[in-house]
Amino acid sequence: MIELTKLQAFVQVAETLSFSEAAKRLNLSQPTVSHHIKVLETDLGIALFDRSKRKPAMTDAGRVLLPWARKLLRSSNALHEMMVSLNDQVLGELRIACSTTSGKYILPQLAARFRLKFPGIKVSILSCTSPHVIPRLLEGEAHLGVLSYESIEPGMEVTEFFEDSIILIVPRFHPWADYAYIEPSDLLAQPMLIREPTSGTRKVMLEQLSKFDISIDDLDIFLELGNAEAIVETVSAGYGIAFVSRLATASQLDQRKVVELPVEGLDLRRKIYMVRSQLDSPDNHPQEVFWSFVHHPDNQDLLRRPTDSN
Protein backbone atom coordinates (compact mmCIF):
# COMPACT_ATOMS: atom_id res chain seq x y z
CA MET A 1 0.00 0.00 0.00
CA ILE A 2 1.31 3.46 -0.93
CA GLU A 3 1.87 5.75 2.07
CA LEU A 4 0.78 9.36 1.81
CA THR A 5 4.09 10.59 3.23
CA LYS A 6 5.86 8.98 0.26
CA LEU A 7 3.44 10.62 -2.16
CA GLN A 8 3.97 14.01 -0.50
CA ALA A 9 7.71 13.66 -0.96
CA PHE A 10 7.23 12.60 -4.59
CA VAL A 11 4.98 15.59 -5.40
CA GLN A 12 7.37 18.08 -3.83
CA VAL A 13 10.38 16.68 -5.69
CA ALA A 14 8.36 16.61 -8.93
CA GLU A 15 7.33 20.26 -8.50
CA THR A 16 10.77 21.57 -7.50
CA LEU A 17 13.03 19.05 -9.32
CA SER A 18 15.21 19.33 -6.23
CA PHE A 19 15.53 16.90 -3.32
CA SER A 20 16.97 19.63 -1.08
CA GLU A 21 14.17 22.11 -1.87
CA ALA A 22 11.54 19.40 -1.34
CA ALA A 23 13.13 18.61 2.03
CA LYS A 24 12.88 22.28 3.06
CA ARG A 25 9.21 22.44 2.08
CA LEU A 26 8.43 19.27 4.03
CA ASN A 27 10.64 20.20 6.99
CA LEU A 28 12.55 16.94 6.56
CA SER A 29 16.17 16.05 5.92
CA GLN A 30 17.28 15.46 2.34
CA PRO A 31 18.24 11.81 3.05
CA THR A 32 14.73 11.22 4.42
CA VAL A 33 13.14 12.60 1.24
CA SER A 34 15.49 10.50 -0.92
CA HIS A 35 14.56 7.43 1.14
CA HIS A 36 10.83 8.11 0.68
CA ILE A 37 11.30 8.27 -3.09
CA LYS A 38 13.39 5.08 -3.20
CA VAL A 39 10.80 3.19 -1.14
CA LEU A 40 7.99 4.48 -3.38
CA GLU A 41 9.90 3.40 -6.52
CA THR A 42 10.50 -0.02 -4.95
CA ASP A 43 6.84 -0.42 -4.03
CA LEU A 44 5.74 0.54 -7.55
CA GLY A 45 8.52 -1.37 -9.26
CA ILE A 46 9.51 1.50 -11.55
CA ALA A 47 11.80 4.55 -11.54
CA LEU A 48 10.06 7.88 -11.06
CA PHE A 49 13.11 10.12 -11.51
CA ASP A 50 16.18 10.04 -13.70
CA ARG A 51 19.09 10.86 -11.38
CA SER A 52 21.84 10.61 -14.00
CA LYS A 53 22.06 14.39 -14.37
CA ARG A 54 22.80 17.16 -11.86
CA LYS A 55 19.09 17.99 -11.51
CA PRO A 56 16.58 15.09 -11.23
CA ALA A 57 14.14 14.73 -14.10
CA MET A 58 10.82 12.91 -14.03
CA THR A 59 10.52 9.72 -16.03
CA ASP A 60 7.42 8.91 -18.08
CA ALA A 61 6.16 6.88 -15.12
CA GLY A 62 6.67 9.87 -12.83
CA ARG A 63 4.66 12.12 -15.14
CA VAL A 64 1.82 9.58 -15.15
CA LEU A 65 1.86 9.30 -11.36
CA LEU A 66 1.94 13.05 -10.60
CA PRO A 67 -1.73 13.98 -11.26
CA TRP A 68 -2.89 10.84 -9.44
CA ALA A 69 -0.67 11.61 -6.47
CA ARG A 70 -2.02 15.15 -6.28
CA LYS A 71 -5.59 13.86 -6.44
CA LEU A 72 -4.98 11.32 -3.66
CA LEU A 73 -3.43 13.97 -1.42
CA ARG A 74 -6.33 16.38 -2.06
CA SER A 75 -8.83 13.64 -1.24
CA SER A 76 -6.95 12.81 1.95
CA ASN A 77 -7.00 16.47 3.01
CA ALA A 78 -10.69 16.76 2.17
CA LEU A 79 -11.48 13.68 4.27
CA HIS A 80 -9.57 15.10 7.22
CA GLU A 81 -11.31 18.47 6.88
CA MET A 82 -14.72 16.82 6.72
CA MET A 83 -14.11 14.78 9.87
CA VAL A 84 -12.77 17.81 11.76
CA SER A 85 -15.80 19.83 10.67
CA LEU A 86 -18.02 17.32 12.52
CA ASN A 87 -16.68 18.93 15.70
CA ASP A 88 -17.96 22.32 14.44
CA GLN A 89 -14.43 23.50 13.68
CA VAL A 90 -14.02 25.15 10.27
CA LEU A 91 -10.58 24.08 9.09
CA GLY A 92 -9.08 23.24 5.74
CA GLU A 93 -8.03 24.65 2.42
CA LEU A 94 -9.91 26.69 -0.17
CA ARG A 95 -8.58 27.26 -3.70
CA ILE A 96 -10.37 29.75 -5.98
CA ALA A 97 -9.59 29.93 -9.71
CA CYS A 98 -10.19 33.48 -10.96
CA SER A 99 -10.19 34.47 -14.64
CA THR A 100 -11.48 38.05 -14.52
CA THR A 101 -9.65 41.31 -13.91
CA SER A 102 -12.47 42.69 -11.80
CA GLY A 103 -12.57 39.51 -9.72
CA LYS A 104 -8.89 39.91 -8.93
CA TYR A 105 -9.68 43.26 -7.31
CA ILE A 106 -12.63 42.02 -5.27
CA LEU A 107 -11.48 38.53 -4.28
CA PRO A 108 -8.33 39.39 -2.28
CA GLN A 109 -10.20 41.72 0.07
CA LEU A 110 -13.10 39.28 0.37
CA ALA A 111 -10.65 36.45 1.10
CA ALA A 112 -8.90 38.61 3.72
CA ARG A 113 -12.21 39.24 5.51
CA PHE A 114 -13.00 35.54 5.28
CA ARG A 115 -9.63 34.59 6.82
CA LEU A 116 -10.21 36.97 9.75
CA LYS A 117 -13.53 35.28 10.44
CA PHE A 118 -12.27 31.73 9.77
CA PRO A 119 -8.53 31.71 10.55
CA GLY A 120 -8.39 27.93 10.29
CA ILE A 121 -9.00 28.02 6.52
CA LYS A 122 -6.07 28.58 4.17
CA VAL A 123 -7.22 30.48 1.05
CA SER A 124 -5.37 30.52 -2.28
CA ILE A 125 -6.47 32.56 -5.32
CA LEU A 126 -5.29 30.97 -8.56
CA SER A 127 -5.00 33.23 -11.59
CA CYS A 128 -5.93 31.60 -14.90
CA THR A 129 -7.67 32.23 -18.21
CA SER A 130 -11.41 31.65 -18.67
CA PRO A 131 -11.05 28.37 -20.62
CA HIS A 132 -9.07 26.84 -17.73
CA VAL A 133 -11.46 27.58 -14.85
CA ILE A 134 -13.89 24.70 -15.45
CA PRO A 135 -11.14 22.09 -16.07
CA ARG A 136 -9.48 23.13 -12.80
CA LEU A 137 -12.76 22.60 -10.98
CA LEU A 138 -13.41 19.24 -12.62
CA GLU A 139 -9.88 18.03 -11.91
CA GLY A 140 -10.09 19.11 -8.27
CA GLU A 141 -7.32 21.70 -8.52
CA ALA A 142 -9.76 24.41 -7.42
CA HIS A 143 -12.86 24.35 -5.23
CA LEU A 144 -14.48 27.50 -6.66
CA GLY A 145 -14.15 29.49 -9.87
CA VAL A 146 -14.86 33.09 -10.84
CA LEU A 147 -15.96 33.75 -14.43
CA SER A 148 -17.33 36.63 -16.48
CA TYR A 149 -19.93 34.38 -18.09
CA GLU A 150 -22.52 32.00 -16.69
CA SER A 151 -21.23 28.45 -17.10
CA ILE A 152 -23.78 26.14 -18.69
CA GLU A 153 -21.74 22.95 -18.41
CA PRO A 154 -23.51 19.99 -16.76
CA GLY A 155 -22.62 19.38 -13.16
CA MET A 156 -21.88 23.04 -12.44
CA GLU A 157 -23.63 25.19 -9.85
CA VAL A 158 -23.54 28.92 -10.54
CA THR A 159 -24.35 31.97 -8.44
CA GLU A 160 -24.10 35.66 -9.29
CA PHE A 161 -21.06 37.18 -7.60
CA PHE A 162 -21.30 40.89 -8.46
CA GLU A 163 -21.97 43.26 -11.35
CA ASP A 164 -19.01 44.88 -13.06
CA SER A 165 -18.94 48.11 -15.08
CA ILE A 166 -16.82 48.48 -18.21
CA ILE A 167 -15.96 52.04 -19.16
CA LEU A 168 -14.26 53.84 -22.03
CA ILE A 169 -11.13 55.70 -20.95
CA VAL A 170 -9.12 58.30 -22.87
CA PRO A 171 -5.88 60.16 -21.96
CA ARG A 172 -6.39 63.31 -19.88
CA PHE A 173 -5.10 65.49 -22.71
CA HIS A 174 -7.25 63.81 -25.39
CA PRO A 175 -9.55 66.14 -27.41
CA TRP A 176 -12.52 64.20 -26.01
CA ALA A 177 -11.47 64.63 -22.36
CA ASP A 178 -14.02 67.41 -21.75
CA TYR A 179 -16.87 65.86 -23.77
CA ALA A 180 -20.06 64.88 -22.00
CA TYR A 181 -20.31 61.77 -24.20
CA ILE A 182 -19.51 60.44 -27.68
CA GLU A 183 -21.44 58.42 -30.27
CA PRO A 184 -20.40 54.81 -31.07
CA SER A 185 -19.45 55.86 -34.59
CA ASP A 186 -16.86 58.27 -33.14
CA LEU A 187 -14.81 55.25 -32.05
CA LEU A 188 -13.99 54.24 -35.63
CA ALA A 189 -11.31 56.86 -36.22
CA GLN A 190 -9.47 56.40 -32.92
CA PRO A 191 -6.50 54.06 -32.19
CA MET A 192 -7.83 51.52 -29.71
CA LEU A 193 -6.21 49.17 -27.23
CA ILE A 194 -8.13 45.93 -26.82
CA ARG A 195 -8.02 42.82 -24.65
CA GLU A 196 -7.30 39.30 -25.94
CA PRO A 197 -10.07 37.23 -27.66
CA THR A 198 -10.96 35.23 -24.50
CA SER A 199 -11.50 38.37 -22.42
CA GLY A 200 -14.96 39.04 -21.01
CA THR A 201 -14.38 42.79 -21.39
CA ARG A 202 -13.78 42.36 -25.11
CA LYS A 203 -16.85 40.15 -25.46
CA VAL A 204 -19.19 42.69 -23.82
CA MET A 205 -17.69 45.58 -25.81
CA LEU A 206 -18.16 43.83 -29.16
CA GLU A 207 -21.69 42.69 -28.26
CA GLN A 208 -22.71 46.26 -27.52
CA LEU A 209 -21.00 47.72 -30.59
CA SER A 210 -22.71 45.14 -32.80
CA LYS A 211 -26.02 46.87 -32.01
CA PHE A 212 -24.66 49.75 -34.08
CA ASP A 213 -23.33 47.48 -36.85
CA ILE A 214 -19.75 47.97 -35.66
CA SER A 215 -17.47 44.93 -35.67
CA ILE A 216 -13.87 44.48 -34.63
CA ASP A 217 -12.83 44.84 -38.28
CA ASP A 218 -14.25 48.37 -38.27
CA LEU A 219 -12.08 49.46 -35.34
CA ASP A 220 -8.54 50.80 -35.56
CA ILE A 221 -6.85 48.29 -33.25
CA PHE A 222 -3.52 49.78 -32.19
CA LEU A 223 -2.51 47.09 -29.67
CA GLU A 224 -3.96 43.87 -28.26
CA LEU A 225 -2.89 43.26 -24.66
CA GLY A 226 -3.71 40.49 -22.21
CA ASN A 227 -3.55 42.65 -19.10
CA ALA A 228 -6.01 45.36 -18.08
CA GLU A 229 -3.48 47.26 -15.99
CA ALA A 230 -1.09 47.43 -18.95
CA ILE A 231 -3.88 48.82 -21.11
CA VAL A 232 -4.68 51.53 -18.56
CA GLU A 233 -1.01 52.55 -18.32
CA THR A 234 -0.69 52.68 -22.11
CA VAL A 235 -3.81 54.82 -22.46
CA SER A 236 -2.48 57.08 -19.72
CA ALA A 237 0.72 57.52 -21.78
CA GLY A 238 -1.38 58.75 -24.71
CA TYR A 239 -1.25 55.78 -27.09
CA GLY A 240 -4.96 55.27 -27.64
CA ILE A 241 -8.32 54.73 -25.99
CA ALA A 242 -9.74 51.55 -24.44
CA PHE A 243 -12.65 49.80 -22.76
CA VAL A 244 -11.67 48.42 -19.34
CA SER A 245 -13.23 47.38 -16.04
CA ARG A 246 -13.82 50.37 -13.79
CA LEU A 247 -11.95 48.55 -11.02
CA ALA A 248 -8.78 48.28 -13.12
CA THR A 249 -8.62 52.02 -13.74
CA ALA A 250 -9.88 53.42 -10.42
CA SER A 251 -6.47 54.71 -9.32
CA GLN A 252 -5.72 56.39 -12.67
CA LEU A 253 -9.17 58.00 -12.69
CA ASP A 254 -8.64 59.38 -9.19
CA GLN A 255 -5.31 60.88 -10.27
CA ARG A 256 -6.96 62.11 -13.49
CA LYS A 257 -4.31 60.42 -15.62
CA VAL A 258 -7.19 59.07 -17.69
CA VAL A 259 -10.77 60.27 -18.16
CA GLU A 260 -13.96 58.20 -18.25
CA LEU A 261 -16.14 59.00 -21.24
CA PRO A 262 -19.72 57.69 -21.70
CA VAL A 263 -20.64 56.22 -25.09
CA GLU A 264 -24.22 56.94 -26.09
CA GLY A 265 -26.37 53.83 -26.29
CA LEU A 266 -23.88 51.32 -24.86
CA ASP A 267 -24.83 49.28 -21.78
CA LEU A 268 -21.42 48.07 -20.65
CA ARG A 269 -22.37 46.25 -17.48
CA ARG A 270 -21.64 42.57 -17.07
CA LYS A 271 -22.28 40.01 -14.39
CA ILE A 272 -19.44 38.13 -12.71
CA TYR A 273 -20.29 34.62 -11.55
CA MET A 274 -18.99 32.19 -8.98
CA VAL A 275 -19.13 28.53 -9.98
CA ARG A 276 -18.43 25.17 -8.38
CA SER A 277 -18.50 21.58 -9.51
CA GLN A 278 -21.08 19.12 -8.24
CA LEU A 279 -19.38 16.14 -9.88
CA ASP A 280 -17.19 13.61 -8.10
CA SER A 281 -16.07 16.00 -5.36
CA PRO A 282 -16.10 15.15 -1.66
CA ASP A 283 -17.86 17.49 0.72
CA ASN A 284 -15.73 20.57 1.26
CA HIS A 285 -16.80 22.52 4.30
CA PRO A 286 -14.58 25.60 3.59
CA GLN A 287 -16.12 25.83 0.11
CA GLU A 288 -19.64 25.76 1.55
CA VAL A 289 -18.79 28.39 4.15
CA PHE A 290 -17.23 30.77 1.59
CA TRP A 291 -20.13 30.23 -0.84
CA SER A 292 -22.48 31.53 1.86
CA PHE A 293 -20.07 34.19 3.13
CA VAL A 294 -19.83 35.99 -0.24
CA HIS A 295 -23.24 37.65 0.00
CA HIS A 296 -23.23 38.39 3.70
CA PRO A 297 -24.58 41.95 4.25
CA ASP A 298 -21.22 43.04 5.69
CA ASN A 299 -19.63 42.47 2.26
CA GLN A 300 -22.01 44.58 0.21
CA ASP A 301 -19.61 47.54 0.28
CA LEU A 302 -17.09 45.45 -1.69
CA LEU A 303 -19.60 43.98 -4.11
CA ARG A 304 -21.05 47.41 -4.95
CA ARG A 305 -17.64 48.95 -5.75
CA PRO A 306 -17.50 47.96 -9.45
CA THR A 307 -20.61 49.99 -10.32
CA ASP A 308 -19.86 52.91 -8.01
CA SER A 309 -18.70 55.84 -10.15
CA ASN A 310 -18.18 58.17 -7.19
C-alpha positions in Angstrom: 0.0 0.0 0.0 1.3 3.5 -0.9 1.9 5.8 2.1 0.8 9.4 1.8 4.1 10.6 3.2 5.9 9.0 0.3 3.4 10.6 -2.2 4.0 14.0 -0.5 7.7 13.7 -1.0 7.2 12.6 -4.6 5.0 15.6 -5.4 7.4 18.1 -3.8 10.4 16.7 -5.7 8.4 16.6 -8.9 7.3 20.3 -8.5 10.8 21.6 -7.5 13.0 19.1 -9.3 15.2 19.3 -6.2 15.5 16.9 -3.3 17.0 19.6 -1.1 14.2 22.1 -1.9 11.5 19.4 -1.3 13.1 18.6 2.0 12.9 22.3 3.1 9.2 22.4 2.1 8.4 19.3 4.0 10.6 20.2 7.0 12.6 16.9 6.6 16.2 16.1 5.9 17.3 15.5 2.3 18.2 11.8 3.0 14.7 11.2 4.4 13.1 12.6 1.2 15.5 10.5 -0.9 14.6 7.4 1.1 10.8 8.1 0.7 11.3 8.3 -3.1 13.4 5.1 -3.2 10.8 3.2 -1.1 8.0 4.5 -3.4 9.9 3.4 -6.5 10.5 0.0 -4.9 6.8 -0.4 -4.0 5.7 0.5 -7.5 8.5 -1.4 -9.3 9.5 1.5 -11.6 11.8 4.5 -11.5 10.1 7.9 -11.1 13.1 10.1 -11.5 16.2 10.0 -13.7 19.1 10.9 -11.4 21.8 10.6 -14.0 22.1 14.4 -14.4 22.8 17.2 -11.9 19.1 18.0 -11.5 16.6 15.1 -11.2 14.1 14.7 -14.1 10.8 12.9 -14.0 10.5 9.7 -16.0 7.4 8.9 -18.1 6.2 6.9 -15.1 6.7 9.9 -12.8 4.7 12.1 -15.1 1.8 9.6 -15.1 1.9 9.3 -11.4 1.9 13.0 -10.6 -1.7 14.0 -11.3 -2.9 10.8 -9.4 -0.7 11.6 -6.5 -2.0 15.2 -6.3 -5.6 13.9 -6.4 -5.0 11.3 -3.7 -3.4 14.0 -1.4 -6.3 16.4 -2.1 -8.8 13.6 -1.2 -7.0 12.8 2.0 -7.0 16.5 3.0 -10.7 16.8 2.2 -11.5 13.7 4.3 -9.6 15.1 7.2 -11.3 18.5 6.9 -14.7 16.8 6.7 -14.1 14.8 9.9 -12.8 17.8 11.8 -15.8 19.8 10.7 -18.0 17.3 12.5 -16.7 18.9 15.7 -18.0 22.3 14.4 -14.4 23.5 13.7 -14.0 25.1 10.3 -10.6 24.1 9.1 -9.1 23.2 5.7 -8.0 24.6 2.4 -9.9 26.7 -0.2 -8.6 27.3 -3.7 -10.4 29.7 -6.0 -9.6 29.9 -9.7 -10.2 33.5 -11.0 -10.2 34.5 -14.6 -11.5 38.1 -14.5 -9.6 41.3 -13.9 -12.5 42.7 -11.8 -12.6 39.5 -9.7 -8.9 39.9 -8.9 -9.7 43.3 -7.3 -12.6 42.0 -5.3 -11.5 38.5 -4.3 -8.3 39.4 -2.3 -10.2 41.7 0.1 -13.1 39.3 0.4 -10.6 36.5 1.1 -8.9 38.6 3.7 -12.2 39.2 5.5 -13.0 35.5 5.3 -9.6 34.6 6.8 -10.2 37.0 9.7 -13.5 35.3 10.4 -12.3 31.7 9.8 -8.5 31.7 10.6 -8.4 27.9 10.3 -9.0 28.0 6.5 -6.1 28.6 4.2 -7.2 30.5 1.1 -5.4 30.5 -2.3 -6.5 32.6 -5.3 -5.3 31.0 -8.6 -5.0 33.2 -11.6 -5.9 31.6 -14.9 -7.7 32.2 -18.2 -11.4 31.7 -18.7 -11.0 28.4 -20.6 -9.1 26.8 -17.7 -11.5 27.6 -14.8 -13.9 24.7 -15.4 -11.1 22.1 -16.1 -9.5 23.1 -12.8 -12.8 22.6 -11.0 -13.4 19.2 -12.6 -9.9 18.0 -11.9 -10.1 19.1 -8.3 -7.3 21.7 -8.5 -9.8 24.4 -7.4 -12.9 24.4 -5.2 -14.5 27.5 -6.7 -14.2 29.5 -9.9 -14.9 33.1 -10.8 -16.0 33.8 -14.4 -17.3 36.6 -16.5 -19.9 34.4 -18.1 -22.5 32.0 -16.7 -21.2 28.5 -17.1 -23.8 26.1 -18.7 -21.7 22.9 -18.4 -23.5 20.0 -16.8 -22.6 19.4 -13.2 -21.9 23.0 -12.4 -23.6 25.2 -9.8 -23.5 28.9 -10.5 -24.4 32.0 -8.4 -24.1 35.7 -9.3 -21.1 37.2 -7.6 -21.3 40.9 -8.5 -22.0 43.3 -11.3 -19.0 44.9 -13.1 -18.9 48.1 -15.1 -16.8 48.5 -18.2 -16.0 52.0 -19.2 -14.3 53.8 -22.0 -11.1 55.7 -21.0 -9.1 58.3 -22.9 -5.9 60.2 -22.0 -6.4 63.3 -19.9 -5.1 65.5 -22.7 -7.2 63.8 -25.4 -9.6 66.1 -27.4 -12.5 64.2 -26.0 -11.5 64.6 -22.4 -14.0 67.4 -21.7 -16.9 65.9 -23.8 -20.1 64.9 -22.0 -20.3 61.8 -24.2 -19.5 60.4 -27.7 -21.4 58.4 -30.3 -20.4 54.8 -31.1 -19.4 55.9 -34.6 -16.9 58.3 -33.1 -14.8 55.3 -32.0 -14.0 54.2 -35.6 -11.3 56.9 -36.2 -9.5 56.4 -32.9 -6.5 54.1 -32.2 -7.8 51.5 -29.7 -6.2 49.2 -27.2 -8.1 45.9 -26.8 -8.0 42.8 -24.7 -7.3 39.3 -25.9 -10.1 37.2 -27.7 -11.0 35.2 -24.5 -11.5 38.4 -22.4 -15.0 39.0 -21.0 -14.4 42.8 -21.4 -13.8 42.4 -25.1 -16.9 40.1 -25.5 -19.2 42.7 -23.8 -17.7 45.6 -25.8 -18.2 43.8 -29.2 -21.7 42.7 -28.3 -22.7 46.3 -27.5 -21.0 47.7 -30.6 -22.7 45.1 -32.8 -26.0 46.9 -32.0 -24.7 49.8 -34.1 -23.3 47.5 -36.8 -19.8 48.0 -35.7 -17.5 44.9 -35.7 -13.9 44.5 -34.6 -12.8 44.8 -38.3 -14.2 48.4 -38.3 -12.1 49.5 -35.3 -8.5 50.8 -35.6 -6.8 48.3 -33.3 -3.5 49.8 -32.2 -2.5 47.1 -29.7 -4.0 43.9 -28.3 -2.9 43.3 -24.7 -3.7 40.5 -22.2 -3.6 42.6 -19.1 -6.0 45.4 -18.1 -3.5 47.3 -16.0 -1.1 47.4 -19.0 -3.9 48.8 -21.1 -4.7 51.5 -18.6 -1.0 52.6 -18.3 -0.7 52.7 -22.1 -3.8 54.8 -22.5 -2.5 57.1 -19.7 0.7 57.5 -21.8 -1.4 58.8 -24.7 -1.2 55.8 -27.1 -5.0 55.3 -27.6 -8.3 54.7 -26.0 -9.7 51.6 -24.4 -12.6 49.8 -22.8 -11.7 48.4 -19.3 -13.2 47.4 -16.0 -13.8 50.4 -13.8 -12.0 48.6 -11.0 -8.8 48.3 -13.1 -8.6 52.0 -13.7 -9.9 53.4 -10.4 -6.5 54.7 -9.3 -5.7 56.4 -12.7 -9.2 58.0 -12.7 -8.6 59.4 -9.2 -5.3 60.9 -10.3 -7.0 62.1 -13.5 -4.3 60.4 -15.6 -7.2 59.1 -17.7 -10.8 60.3 -18.2 -14.0 58.2 -18.2 -16.1 59.0 -21.2 -19.7 57.7 -21.7 -20.6 56.2 -25.1 -24.2 56.9 -26.1 -26.4 53.8 -26.3 -23.9 51.3 -24.9 -24.8 49.3 -21.8 -21.4 48.1 -20.7 -22.4 46.2 -17.5 -21.6 42.6 -17.1 -22.3 40.0 -14.4 -19.4 38.1 -12.7 -20.3 34.6 -11.5 -19.0 32.2 -9.0 -19.1 28.5 -10.0 -18.4 25.2 -8.4 -18.5 21.6 -9.5 -21.1 19.1 -8.2 -19.4 16.1 -9.9 -17.2 13.6 -8.1 -16.1 16.0 -5.4 -16.1 15.1 -1.7 -17.9 17.5 0.7 -15.7 20.6 1.3 -16.8 22.5 4.3 -14.6 25.6 3.6 -16.1 25.8 0.1 -19.6 25.8 1.5 -18.8 28.4 4.1 -17.2 30.8 1.6 -20.1 30.2 -0.8 -22.5 31.5 1.9 -20.1 34.2 3.1 -19.8 36.0 -0.2 -23.2 37.6 0.0 -23.2 38.4 3.7 -24.6 42.0 4.2 -21.2 43.0 5.7 -19.6 42.5 2.3 -22.0 44.6 0.2 -19.6 47.5 0.3 -17.1 45.4 -1.7 -19.6 44.0 -4.1 -21.1 47.4 -5.0 -17.6 48.9 -5.8 -17.5 48.0 -9.5 -20.6 50.0 -10.3 -19.9 52.9 -8.0 -18.7 55.8 -10.2 -18.2 58.2 -7.2 
